[in-house]
């Protein structure tokens, strides 16, 4: 590290460890919602609560629950990103640009981010709304194109955003956006077994592990796997049979999740037909999967699916380029990563 890169003293941080992620291939449709299931479970069971004008969160520390403000939690996350970037670049980092998924882009989250950054001496130069940024990177839509869908399927989120391109100045506006969190298989069995996630948190943890075990069984080439439900309490007169999962069932659940996400986004914008979408911009590590690609082609026949740039990396790549050319030494922080730090209670 360069001598001039003298580290600033940071506030003490509550340790935050990323959960162990499921073993998976980036192009594995079997596991494409696995991380999303873990992140959604953590966020649902460890909820933010409001008291005396502030938002709080419970985090585990030394085997006990510790209460911290949500601003402090975000500050700890940003401090870790800052330390990582300083170690990589050998420079003191005092500025940041934020990659904000649509689901985070509201006044409350932006305010928390600004306060958290101030707490560690970092100035947020700009917040980039991911669907808008993804569409603006392509820019060269055909002249007659007015409605573009940004479809994102990443490791932790499924999000569809309908954008309007104004022909006169090519200005881009978000008409509607719909985000789905979680794992379709976990949700399916939770409903089938009559479990409510906030009432049966322990059972959902076990069920999640069972769903992931069965996915690994299918990924190994076996035709099916059984979800062990012996952990559930026995009910008089009810035979608790282990549900059977095969690849067709899992694939159909995942694809239905995708179709419903797009449909609900369009309905939110007051559109009842998929034909309103003239081009589709693909974002995320899983959009290149052949099953996903075929499904999108069937939903939008004859429409252009924009993937000339690597869907898994182009947003991050262009954000880094913007940060280095426009904002100097500013670090790029993706708020997706905070899901990986969300405490498991």
Secondary structure in CASP SS format (residue, H / E / C, confidence):
PFRMAT SS
TARGET T0000
AUTHOR 0000-0000-0000
METHOD secondary structure of the structure
MODEL  1
X C 1.00
X C 1.00
X C 1.00
X C 1.00
X C 1.00
X C 1.00
X C 1.00
X C 1.00
X C 1.00
X C 1.00
X C 1.00
X C 1.00
X C 1.00
X C 1.00
X C 1.00
X C 1.00
X C 1.00
X C 1.00
X C 1.00
X C 1.00
X C 1.00
X C 1.00
X C 1.00
X C 1.00
X C 1.00
X C 1.00
X C 1.00
X C 1.00
X C 1.00
X C 1.00
X C 1.00
X C 1.00
X C 1.00
X H 1.00
X H 1.00
X H 1.00
X H 1.00
X H 1.00
X H 1.00
X H 1.00
X H 1.00
X H 1.00
X H 1.00
X H 1.00
X H 1.00
X C 1.00
X C 1.00
X C 1.00
X E 1.00
X E 1.00
X E 1.00
X C 1.00
X C 1.00
X E 1.00
X E 1.00
X E 1.00
X E 1.00
X E 1.00
X E 1.00
X E 1.00
X E 1.00
X C 1.00
X C 1.00
X E 1.00
X E 1.00
X E 1.00
X E 1.00
X E 1.00
X E 1.00
X H 1.00
X H 1.00
X H 1.00
X H 1.00
X H 1.00
X H 1.00
X H 1.00
X H 1.00
X H 1.00
X H 1.00
X H 1.00
X H 1.00
X H 1.00
X H 1.00
X H 1.00
X H 1.00
X H 1.00
X H 1.00
X H 1.00
X H 1.00
X C 1.00
X C 1.00
X C 1.00
X C 1.00
X C 1.00
X E 1.00
X E 1.00
X E 1.00
X E 1.00
X E 1.00
X E 1.00
X C 1.00
X H 1.00
X H 1.00
X H 1.00
X C 1.00
X C 1.00
X H 1.00
X H 1.00
X H 1.00
X H 1.00
X H 1.00
X H 1.00
X H 1.00
X H 1.00
X H 1.00
X H 1.00
X H 1.00
X H 1.00
X H 1.00
X C 1.00
X C 1.00
X C 1.00
X E 1.00
X E 1.00
X E 1.00
X E 1.00
X E 1.00
X E 1.00
X E 1.00
X H 1.00
X H 1.00
X H 1.00
X H 1.00
X H 1.00
X H 1.00
X H 1.00
X H 1.00
X H 1.00
X C 1.00
X C 1.00
X C 1.00
X C 1.00
X C 1.00
X C 1.00
X C 1.00
X C 1.00
X E 1.00
X E 1.00
X E 1.00
X E 1.00
X E 1.00
X E 1.00
X E 1.00
X C 1.00
X C 1.00
X C 1.00
X C 1.00
X E 1.00
X E 1.00
X E 1.00
X E 1.00
X E 1.00
X E 1.00
X E 1.00
X E 1.00
X E 1.00
X C 1.00
X C 1.00
X C 1.00
X C 1.00
X E 1.00
X E 1.00
X E 1.00
X E 1.00
X E 1.00
X E 1.00
X E 1.00
X E 1.00
X E 1.00
X E 1.00
X C 1.00
X C 1.00
X C 1.00
X H 1.00
X H 1.00
X H 1.00
X H 1.00
X H 1.00
X H 1.00
X H 1.00
X H 1.00
X H 1.00
X C 1.00
X C 1.00
X C 1.00
X C 1.00
X C 1.00
X C 1.00
X C 1.00
X C 1.00
X H 1.00
X H 1.00
X H 1.00
X H 1.00
X H 1.00
X H 1.00
X H 1.00
X H 1.00
X H 1.00
X H 1.00
X H 1.00
X H 1.00
X H 1.00
X H 1.00
X H 1.00
X H 1.00
X H 1.00
X H 1.00
X H 1.00
X C 1.00
X C 1.00
X C 1.00
X C 1.00
X E 1.00
X E 1.00
X E 1.00
X E 1.00
X C 1.00
X C 1.00
X C 1.00
X C 1.00
X C 1.00
X C 1.00
X C 1.00
X C 1.00
X C 1.00
X C 1.00
X C 1.00
X C 1.00
X C 1.00
X C 1.00
X C 1.00
X E 1.00
X E 1.00
X E 1.00
X E 1.00
X H 1.00
X H 1.00
X H 1.00
X H 1.00
X H 1.00
X H 1.00
X H 1.00
X H 1.00
X H 1.00
X H 1.00
X H 1.00
X H 1.00
X H 1.00
X H 1.00
X H 1.00
X H 1.00
X H 1.00
X H 1.00
X H 1.00
X H 1.00
X H 1.00
X H 1.00
X C 1.00
X C 1.00
X C 1.00
X C 1.00
X C 1.00
X H 1.00
X H 1.00
X H 1.00
X C 1.00
X C 1.00
X E 1.00
X E 1.00
X E 1.00
X E 1.00
X E 1.00
X C 1.00
X C 1.00
X C 1.00
X C 1.00
X C 1.00
X C 1.00
X H 1.00
X H 1.00
X H 1.00
X H 1.00
X H 1.00
X H 1.00
X H 1.00
X H 1.00
X H 1.00
X H 1.00
X C 1.00
X C 1.00
X C 1.00
X C 1.00
X E 1.00
X E 1.00
X E 1.00
X C 1.00
X C 1.00
X C 1.00
X C 1.00
X C 1.00
X C 1.00
X C 1.00
X H 1.00
X H 1.00
X H 1.00
X H 1.00
X H 1.00
X H 1.00
X H 1.00
X H 1.00
X H 1.00
X H 1.00
X H 1.00
X H 1.00
X H 1.00
X C 1.00
X C 1.00
X C 1.00
X C 1.00
X E 1.00
X E 1.00
X E 1.00
X E 1.00
X C 1.00
X C 1.00
X H 1.00
X H 1.00
X H 1.00
X H 1.00
X H 1.00
X C 1.00
X C 1.00
X C 1.00
X C 1.00
END
